[in-house]
Amino acid sequence: MPGACGLWVELGCGKGRFTVGTAQAESGALMIAVERVPDAMVIAAERARDQELKNVFFIDADAADLEAYFAPEEVDRIYVNFCDPWPGARYAKRRLTHPGFLLRYRKVLSPGGEIHFKTDNHDLFEWSLFQFPKAGFRLSEVTRDLHGNGAQGIMTDYEEKFYQLGTPINRCVCTMEKLPEQ
């Protein structure tokens, strides 16, 4: 989208509530939703179509393949909302906040680019807080109860369900900086 104020990518958009809501609220930004489940993506695309949005597009892809779709330093923000927690140490490499993924994101993120991460899973969140700095991301806006004082921001379908149940939502923003010395 020529003249966009930023390129924002949501990994695992599901049925698209967050993607569509963000595209509506930030009409100057270009939203790209990445989803591996075709049935969910169809619902998301229908939501965007019904709102007549021109700043949101969908890619049937895996988060591991971002470099195939985006040029180096092209993406300004990545949203990771309620990803699979892959419990157990043997599955850690599958987590979207594992350093292997974070280093891939660095390749497409612009200097100072951000990752916005939300999850209801306390263990995944705490584990992830240690992974971001290892991959050169500075943490900010860390909260373990995003909606503790009432609904905040645009929610995903899962988030709305958890909010109604009173489940605390964890959130942080991770800003890309220089990789730490090894």
N, C-alpha and C positions, 0 to 999 in steps of 0.2 A: 504494500500500500504506500504509494509515494507520499512523502511528507509526514509519515507516522512519527510520533514522538518517542516511540520505543517498540522493540520487538519482545514480547513476553510469551513464554512457553509454559503450558501446564502439562506436566507428565502424569498420565493416567487420569484423564478428564472424566471418566465414567459417563454418567448421563448428562454432563455438561452444565449443571446448574451454576457452578462457580465460573466456568469459562464464559458463559453467556452473560451472567451478571456483571463480571468484570469488563467484558467488551461493551456492555451498555453504559456502565459507569465511567469508563475511560475510552471514549469514542476516538480519541486521537492516537491510541496505542493499537498496534497490530497484535492480536491474540492468535497463537497457534496451539491447538490442543492435540496432544499425542495420546493415542489410545490403541491398545492391542486387542480389545474385545469389540469386534464389529457390531454386535447388537447394541451395546452401550453407545458406541459412537453414532449410530444411526439416530438414536433418541436425542443425543446431544446436537447433531446437525439439524434435526427437525426443530429443536428449541431455537437455535440460531436463525433458521429460516423463518420461523413464525414471528420472530422479533425483527425481521428484515435487516439483520446486521450485515454490514459490509466489511467489518474489521476483524472477523474471526474465521479461521480455516482449520481444517482437521486433517491429521496425518495418521494413517493406519500403520503404526510402527512401534518399535521397542525403544525404550529409553537408552539402551546400550548403543543404538545406532544414530544418535543425534548428529554426529559428524557427517553422516551421509546426506543430511537434510539442511544443515546450516553451515555457513562459512565461518572461518575463524573470527572470533570477536563480534559476531553478528547479533547475538542474543543479549538483551539487557537484563532480563529477569527470568528466572525459572521458578515455577511453583511446584512444590511436591506436597500434595495434600492427601493425607490418609492412605499412604502407600501400604502395601503388604508388609507387616513387621518381620516376616521370616524368623520366627523365634528359634532359638538354639544356635550355638556357635557354628555348627557345620553349615548353616545357611546364610551366615553373615554377608558373604560376597554378593548375595542376591538383593540385599537391601539397597534401596535407591539413595541412601545416605552413607553407603560404604565408600571408603577412600577411592576404590577403583572407579566408581561412578562419579564421585566428586572431581577426580582428575579429568575425566571425560568432559564433564560440564565446563571445566576451566577452558577447554579448547574452543568452545563456541561462545562463552561469555565474553562480553566486552570488558575492558579494564574498569574495575569498580562495580562490575555486574553483581547481581544479587540472587540468592536462593531464598525463597520464602517457604518455610517448612511448617506444616501443621499435622498433628496426629493426636488421637485419643490414647495411644499406647504409651504409657509412662516409661516402660523399659526401653522401648525403641528411642524415645525422645532423649532419655538420659544417656544412652549409648551414643546417639548421634551428636550430642553436645561435645563429646570428646573427639569425634571424627572430623568435624568441620575445621577446627584449627590445624589439625595435622595436614589437611589439604590446602591450607592457605586461605581460610575464610575467617573473618572477624565476626564474632557473634554480637548481636544487639537485639533489642526488643524481645528478650527471653521472658516468657511467661508460662506458667504451668496451669493457669486458669484464665484463658483468654476471655471467656464470657462470664466471669465471676460477678461482674457488676452490670450484667445485661448483655444482650447480643451485640457483637462487634463485627463490622465488616460484612463481606459477602460470604455466605456459607455454602458448603457442598451439601448434597443430599444427606450423606452420612453425618456430617457435622450438625445439621438441623435435628436429626434423630437423636444424636448424643446430647445435644443441648437440651432438648425436651426431657431427656432422662436425667439431666443434672450431672452428666459425665464431664469432668474437667477436660478442656482442650488445651494442649501444649502448642506453643508457637514460638518461632524465632526467625530472625532475618540474619542471613549470612552474607557478608560483603567480601568479594574476592580481593585479596591482597597478594603480595609477593609470597611465593612458596617458602616455607621455613627451611632453613639449612638442615640437611640430614646428618 
